[in-house]
Amino acid sequence: MSYVVTGATGQVGSTVVDYLLKQSVPVHVVIRSAAKAESFRSQNIQVTIADLTDVEALTKAFEGAKAVFAMNPPAYEKPDMQAVAINVSNALASAIKAAKVERVVVLSSIGSERSSKTGSIYTTHILEEALKESASQVVIIRAGSFTENWVSAVSAVKDGHSPVLGSV
């Protein structure tokens, strides 16, 4: 029984993969890019190349999993982030149920408990709602901040500016 990680090429997902490898447990990643597969395979990690809206591929990847780490990758470049979140969230939920996964860890965000007026955070609300009853044990981790949220501040400091962080 392996631990399946979605978002394994990103900041959080790659950290989850590293942690699991240090625990000497079988790891299976779901990634979109075939070009990135070899770096995982060279670490004895099982790889499924699939889009997170492909229910059939996700179901196959999740079958026999001890647990699934699920996330909704940011889709900032898409014209309708909410539509993307709905499609990804529903596909993940359907695949988790079809594969009879018992344990799911969901990466979410602070503020996701709110169903309106949260901007892009609403996409994690969609994910939580879709996955909260997808398995018998669902743990939702609401992160308070992500490293990439600091990128613009670091750039401003490098340029000699004093960025304003938080609300004004």
Number of C-alpha atoms within 10 A of each C-alpha: 13 20 22 28 26 26 23 23 19 12 12 16 20 16 13 19 25 13 12 17 15 9 9 8 13 17 23 25 29 23 22 17 12 11 9 13 19 12 10 18 13 9 10 13 20 18 20 21 17 18 15 25 19 14 20 15 17 25 21 15 25 29 19 16 22 16 22 25 21 25 24 23 17 15 15 9 7 10 9 10 17 18 14 19 24 19 17 24 26 20 23 28 24 20 25 28 19 17 19 17 21 17 19 25 19 21 21 24 20 14 17 21 17 12 14 11 9 14 9 15 20 22 26 30 23 23 26 27 17 18 25 17 13 22 20 12 14 18 15 18 13 16 12 9 10 11 8 9 10 12 10 11 16 14 12 14 11 10 9 9 11 11 12 9 9 5 4 4
